[in-house]
Amino acid sequence: MSHQRNSSTSFTERTQFLKIYDRKSGEERRLAYVKVSGTRSPGITYIPGFMGKKNVGKVAALHTFCVKHGFPYIRYDATGLGESEGPVKLEDARFYHWLQDAEEILFKLTEGPQLVIASSMGAWITLILAKKHPAKFSGLLLIAPSINFADRYTQMIRKHATTSLLEKLEKGESYEYQDAKRGPFPVSLAVFQEMIPYELSLEPGRFPVSCPVRIIHGTKDRYSPCETSLKLLAGLETTDVTIVYIKGADHCLCEPKYLEIIYDAVLKLTSVL
C-alpha cells in the first residue's frame, strides 16, 4: 500500500494504522497515524480540527519541530479523512466518531500525560476529553479554538441555501461545499445538528480543567470568532490560562511567522510542565 506524503516535508516515518471499533455500530475502522519517539517530556499529541488531515499545515510543521527538539509526537487522520479506512465515509462521519478517534489515539498510542495541541474543532473535542480524563492531560495548547458552533453553522446554511438545496438538506442529504483553502468537502445539516448534545457549558470558572492552558487566536478568524477564546478564558476552572491574539491573522495560522508563535508557546509551556 502506498502512503501519501507531504511533498514539502521529508518525513521518514511510515503511516501506521490503529484498529478501533465503533461504539454505536460495533464496526471496525482503521485510523491512519504517524508517531515519532523522543526523549523529552511530555509527549505531544495533535487533535485535528474539522476536515483537518495529518500531512498538511500546522500538524505537519509541528512534526518537524518535535523531531528537532526531541519531543514524542503523534498525528492522525480522523474517521473519513486522509488515509484512514473503514465503512464510514466522509459524508457520514459525525462528531462522535471524531471524539472516539481522539480518545483511542490518546489511550492506545501514548504513554503518560500529554501536552495536547488542538486546532479549531479539535479544541472542542479536547476539552470534552480533558474533563473526562484530567490525568491524561499535562497541558493544552488550543489554536483558533472553535466550540459550540453547531447552531451558528446550521443557521448560516439555512440562510444562504437555495430552496431546492435546503429541501435536500432537510431530507438528510449532503452537498459539496467549495472551500477556498480546504477544497471541496461534503456538508450536511445532520453533521452539525448531531454536535448539539456535546456542547460545553462555559459558566465562569465552572469548566473543570486544571492543567495549564495556552490559547492562540487570530483577530480576523472568520470560522471561529476570536471572542470564543475570551469565553474559554472565563469558563475554565484553572487560573493558569494565557491568550495570545494575533492582529489580522486568520483561522489557519499556518504562515511561518504564526508557526514561530506556536513553537514558542510549546517550548515555554513544556518548560513548566
TORTORFI-963661 format. One record per residue (C-alpha): residue number from 1; x, y, z. Coordinates in steps of 0.1 Angstrom, whole numbers. Example, Ala and Ser with C-alpha at 12.3 -4.5 7.8 and 13.67 -1.06 7.14 Angstrom:
2
<r seq="1" east="123" north="-45" up="78"/>
<r seq="2" east="137" north="-11" up="71"/>
***
This chain:
273
<r seq="1" east="0" north="0" up="0"/>
<r seq="2" east="14" north="34" up="-9"/>
<r seq="3" east="12" north="62" up="16"/>
<r seq="4" east="7" north="99" up="7"/>
<r seq="5" east="34" north="123" up="19"/>
<r seq="6" east="35" north="160" up="22"/>
<r seq="7" east="58" north="169" up="-6"/>
<r seq="8" east="73" north="199" up="13"/>
<r seq="9" east="84" north="178" up="43"/>
<r seq="10" east="110" north="150" up="43"/>
<r seq="11" east="93" north="126" up="67"/>
<r seq="12" east="108" north="91" up="71"/>
<r seq="13" east="82" north="76" up="94"/>
<r seq="14" east="57" north="53" up="78"/>
<r seq="15" east="20" north="57" up="83"/>
<r seq="16" east="6" north="31" up="107"/>
<r seq="17" east="-30" north="21" up="114"/>
<r seq="18" east="-49" north="18" up="147"/>
<r seq="19" east="-78" north="-6" up="146"/>
<r seq="20" east="-109" north="6" up="166"/>
<r seq="21" east="-145" north="-5" up="169"/>
<r seq="22" east="-174" north="20" up="166"/>
<r seq="23" east="-191" north="23" up="200"/>
<r seq="24" east="-225" north="26" up="184"/>
<r seq="25" east="-224" north="2" up="154"/>
<r seq="26" east="-195" north="-21" up="165"/>
<r seq="27" east="-180" north="-18" up="130"/>
<r seq="28" east="-142" north="-18" up="127"/>
<r seq="29" east="-123" north="11" up="112"/>
<r seq="30" east="-86" north="19" up="110"/>
<r seq="31" east="-71" north="53" up="119"/>
<r seq="32" east="-40" north="63" up="100"/>
<r seq="33" east="-14" north="78" up="122"/>
<r seq="34" east="23" north="88" up="123"/>
<r seq="35" east="42" north="85" up="156"/>
<r seq="36" east="77" north="96" up="164"/>
<r seq="37" east="97" north="89" up="196"/>
<r seq="38" east="116" north="114" up="216"/>
<r seq="39" east="135" north="118" up="249"/>
<r seq="40" east="118" north="150" up="261"/>
<r seq="41" east="86" north="151" up="282"/>
<r seq="42" east="57" north="154" up="280"/>
<r seq="43" east="47" north="137" up="248"/>
<r seq="44" east="28" north="158" up="223"/>
<r seq="45" east="-5" north="147" up="206"/>
<r seq="46" east="-22" north="168" up="179"/>
<r seq="47" east="-60" north="167" up="178"/>
<r seq="48" east="-72" north="180" up="143"/>
<r seq="49" east="-100" north="203" up="135"/>
<r seq="50" east="-129" north="200" up="112"/>
<r seq="51" east="-117" north="183" up="79"/>
<r seq="52" east="-81" north="185" up="92"/>
<r seq="53" east="-55" north="160" up="79"/>
<r seq="54" east="-22" north="148" up="93"/>
<r seq="55" east="1" north="156" up="65"/>
<r seq="56" east="-5" north="193" up="59"/>
<r seq="57" east="-4" north="227" up="76"/>
<r seq="58" east="4" north="232" up="113"/>
<r seq="59" east="2" north="195" up="121"/>
<r seq="60" east="30" north="186" up="96"/>
<r seq="61" east="51" north="216" up="106"/>
<r seq="62" east="49" north="205" up="142"/>
<r seq="63" east="62" north="171" up="133"/>
<r seq="64" east="94" north="187" up="121"/>
<r seq="65" east="95" north="209" up="151"/>
<r seq="66" east="91" north="179" up="175"/>
<r seq="67" east="117" north="158" up="158"/>
<r seq="68" east="142" north="188" up="160"/>
<r seq="69" east="135" north="193" up="197"/>
<r seq="70" east="132" north="157" up="208"/>
<r seq="71" east="95" north="155" up="217"/>
<r seq="72" east="75" north="123" up="212"/>
<r seq="73" east="47" north="133" up="187"/>
<r seq="74" east="16" north="117" up="172"/>
<r seq="75" east="-7" north="130" up="145"/>
<r seq="76" east="-35" north="112" up="127"/>
<r seq="77" east="-63" north="113" up="102"/>
<r seq="78" east="-97" north="112" up="117"/>
<r seq="79" east="-125" north="90" up="105"/>
<r seq="80" east="-135" north="96" up="69"/>
<r seq="81" east="-103" north="117" up="62"/>
<r seq="82" east="-69" north="112" up="47"/>
<r seq="83" east="-56" north="76" up="48"/>
<r seq="84" east="-79" north="64" up="75"/>
<r seq="85" east="-100" north="34" up="64"/>
<r seq="86" east="-134" north="19" up="72"/>
<r seq="87" east="-170" north="18" up="64"/>
<r seq="88" east="-177" north="54" up="75"/>
<r seq="89" east="-174" north="77" up="45"/>
<r seq="90" east="-167" north="114" up="50"/>
<r seq="91" east="-203" north="124" up="43"/>
<r seq="92" east="-214" north="101" up="71"/>
<r seq="93" east="-187" north="110" up="96"/>
<r seq="94" east="-200" north="126" up="128"/>
<r seq="95" east="-187" north="144" up="159"/>
<r seq="96" east="-190" north="112" up="180"/>
<r seq="97" east="-167" north="94" up="155"/>
<r seq="98" east="-141" north="121" up="158"/>
<r seq="99" east="-144" north="122" up="196"/>
<r seq="100" east="-138" north="85" up="198"/>
<r seq="101" east="-109" north="87" up="174"/>
<r seq="102" east="-91" north="112" up="197"/>
<r seq="103" east="-98" north="92" up="229"/>
<r seq="104" east="-85" north="60" up="214"/>
<r seq="105" east="-54" north="77" up="200"/>
<r seq="106" east="-46" north="91" up="234"/>
<r seq="107" east="-51" north="60" up="254"/>
<r seq="108" east="-38" north="33" up="230"/>
<r seq="109" east="-8" north="51" up="214"/>
<r seq="110" east="6" north="75" up="241"/>
<r seq="111" east="23" north="70" up="274"/>
<r seq="112" east="16" north="92" up="304"/>
<r seq="113" east="1" north="127" up="305"/>
<r seq="114" east="2" north="146" up="272"/>
<r seq="115" east="6" north="181" up="260"/>
<r seq="116" east="-23" north="182" up="236"/>
<r seq="117" east="-22" north="207" up="208"/>
<r seq="118" east="-57" north="211" up="193"/>
<r seq="119" east="-68" north="231" up="164"/>
<r seq="120" east="-103" north="246" up="157"/>
<r seq="121" east="-129" north="219" up="164"/>
<r seq="122" east="-102" north="198" up="179"/>
<r seq="123" east="-102" north="221" up="209"/>
<r seq="124" east="-139" north="212" up="215"/>
<r seq="125" east="-130" north="175" up="213"/>
<r seq="126" east="-100" north="180" up="236"/>
<r seq="127" east="-119" north="200" up="262"/>
<r seq="128" east="-145" north="172" up="264"/>
<r seq="129" east="-118" north="146" up="269"/>
<r seq="130" east="-98" north="168" up="294"/>
<r seq="131" east="-130" north="170" up="315"/>
<r seq="132" east="-135" north="132" up="313"/>
<r seq="133" east="-98" north="122" up="318"/>
<r seq="134" east="-80" north="150" up="336"/>
<r seq="135" east="-50" north="129" up="345"/>
<r seq="136" east="-41" north="123" up="308"/>
<r seq="137" east="-35" north="160" up="301"/>
<r seq="138" east="-4" north="178" up="314"/>
<r seq="139" east="-13" north="209" up="293"/>
<r seq="140" east="-34" north="223" up="265"/>
<r seq="141" east="-24" north="244" up="236"/>
<r seq="142" east="-55" north="255" up="217"/>
<r seq="143" east="-51" north="271" up="183"/>
<r seq="144" east="-81" north="291" up="170"/>
<r seq="145" east="-104" north="271" up="192"/>
<r seq="146" east="-139" north="265" up="178"/>
<r seq="147" east="-166" north="252" up="201"/>
<r seq="148" east="-204" north="251" up="203"/>
<r seq="149" east="-208" north="262" up="167"/>
<r seq="150" east="-235" north="238" up="156"/>
<r seq="151" east="-264" north="262" up="158"/>
<r seq="152" east="-244" north="291" up="142"/>
<r seq="153" east="-235" north="269" up="111"/>
<r seq="154" east="-270" north="254" up="109"/>
<r seq="155" east="-285" north="289" up="107"/>
<r seq="156" east="-259" north="300" up="82"/>
<r seq="157" east="-267" north="271" up="59"/>
<r seq="158" east="-304" north="277" up="61"/>
<r seq="159" east="-300" north="314" up="54"/>
<r seq="160" east="-278" north="310" up="23"/>
<r seq="161" east="-290" north="277" up="8"/>
<r seq="162" east="-314" north="278" up="-22"/>
<r seq="163" east="-349" north="264" up="-17"/>
<r seq="164" east="-341" north="233" up="-37"/>
<r seq="165" east="-308" north="227" up="-18"/>
<r seq="166" east="-325" north="233" up="16"/>
<r seq="167" east="-351" north="207" up="7"/>
<r seq="168" east="-323" north="182" up="1"/>
<r seq="169" east="-305" north="191" up="33"/>
<r seq="170" east="-337" north="188" up="53"/>
<r seq="171" east="-341" north="152" up="40"/>
<r seq="172" east="-306" north="144" up="54"/>
<r seq="173" east="-286" north="146" up="22"/>
<r seq="174" east="-253" north="164" up="19"/>
<r seq="175" east="-238" north="188" up="-7"/>
<r seq="176" east="-203" north="196" up="-17"/>
<r seq="177" east="-190" north="228" up="-2"/>
<r seq="178" east="-162" north="245" up="-20"/>
<r seq="179" east="-137" north="259" up="5"/>
<r seq="180" east="-110" north="282" up="-8"/>
<r seq="181" east="-83" north="267" up="14"/>
<r seq="182" east="-95" north="231" up="22"/>
<r seq="183" east="-110" north="224" up="-12"/>
<r seq="184" east="-144" north="206" up="-16"/>
<r seq="185" east="-159" north="186" up="12"/>
<r seq="186" east="-194" north="173" up="20"/>
<r seq="187" east="-216" north="193" up="43"/>
<r seq="188" east="-250" north="184" up="58"/>
<r seq="189" east="-273" north="197" up="84"/>
<r seq="190" east="-270" north="164" up="102"/>
<r seq="191" east="-233" north="168" up="109"/>
<r seq="192" east="-239" north="200" up="128"/>
<r seq="193" east="-272" north="190" up="144"/>
<r seq="194" east="-256" north="159" up="159"/>
<r seq="195" east="-230" north="181" up="176"/>
<r seq="196" east="-255" north="198" up="198"/>
<r seq="197" east="-256" north="172" up="226"/>
<r seq="198" east="-218" north="177" up="230"/>
<r seq="199" east="-219" north="215" up="236"/>
<r seq="200" east="-199" north="227" up="266"/>
<r seq="201" east="-213" north="248" up="294"/>
<r seq="202" east="-188" north="277" up="300"/>
<r seq="203" east="-202" north="294" up="330"/>
<r seq="204" east="-175" north="315" up="346"/>
<r seq="205" east="-149" north="293" up="364"/>
<r seq="206" east="-171" north="262" up="361"/>
<r seq="207" east="-154" north="241" up="334"/>
<r seq="208" east="-132" north="216" up="352"/>
<r seq="209" east="-98" north="218" up="335"/>
<r seq="210" east="-70" north="222" up="360"/>
<r seq="211" east="-39" north="219" up="337"/>
<r seq="212" east="-21" north="249" up="322"/>
<r seq="213" east="-38" north="262" up="290"/>
<r seq="214" east="-24" north="284" up="263"/>
<r seq="215" east="-46" north="298" up="235"/>
<r seq="216" east="-36" north="314" up="202"/>
<r seq="217" east="-62" north="331" up="181"/>
<r seq="218" east="-63" north="354" up="151"/>
<r seq="219" east="-84" north="385" up="152"/>
<r seq="220" east="-96" north="381" up="116"/>
<r seq="221" east="-108" north="345" up="121"/>
<r seq="222" east="-140" north="341" up="101"/>
<r seq="223" east="-146" north="305" up="111"/>
<r seq="224" east="-143" north="309" up="149"/>
<r seq="225" east="-147" north="345" up="162"/>
<r seq="226" east="-118" north="355" up="185"/>
<r seq="227" east="-143" north="362" up="212"/>
<r seq="228" east="-146" north="324" up="216"/>
<r seq="229" east="-113" north="324" up="234"/>
<r seq="230" east="-125" north="350" up="259"/>
<r seq="231" east="-154" north="327" up="267"/>
<r seq="232" east="-130" north="299" up="273"/>
<r seq="233" east="-108" north="321" up="295"/>
<r seq="234" east="-138" north="328" up="317"/>
<r seq="235" east="-152" north="293" up="317"/>
<r seq="236" east="-120" north="273" up="326"/>
<r seq="237" east="-115" north="264" up="362"/>
<r seq="238" east="-77" north="267" up="360"/>
<r seq="239" east="-62" north="302" up="365"/>
<r seq="240" east="-32" north="292" up="345"/>
<r seq="241" east="-45" north="304" up="312"/>
<r seq="242" east="-29" north="327" up="287"/>
<r seq="243" east="-43" north="340" up="254"/>
<r seq="244" east="-22" north="354" up="226"/>
<r seq="245" east="-42" north="374" up="200"/>
<r seq="246" east="-26" north="379" up="166"/>
<r seq="247" east="-38" north="410" up="150"/>
<r seq="248" east="-51" north="405" up="114"/>
<r seq="249" east="-44" north="367" up="114"/>
<r seq="250" east="-70" north="343" up="100"/>
<r seq="251" east="-82" north="309" up="112"/>
<r seq="252" east="-54" north="288" up="96"/>
<r seq="253" east="-23" north="303" up="114"/>
<r seq="254" east="0" north="283" up="91"/>
<r seq="255" east="22" north="311" up="79"/>
<r seq="256" east="58" north="308" up="91"/>
<r seq="257" east="55" north="339" up="114"/>
<r seq="258" east="25" north="323" up="131"/>
<r seq="259" east="41" north="289" up="134"/>
<r seq="260" east="70" north="306" up="152"/>
<r seq="261" east="45" north="318" up="178"/>
<r seq="262" east="31" north="283" up="182"/>
<r seq="263" east="66" north="268" up="186"/>
<r seq="264" east="74" north="294" up="212"/>
<r seq="265" east="43" north="286" up="231"/>
<r seq="266" east="51" north="248" up="230"/>
<r seq="267" east="87" north="254" up="243"/>
<r seq="268" east="75" north="278" up="271"/>
<r seq="269" east="46" north="255" up="281"/>
<r seq="270" east="67" north="223" up="282"/>
<r seq="271" east="94" north="241" up="303"/>
<r seq="272" east="69" north="245" up="332"/>
<r seq="273" east="51" north="211" up="329"/>
***
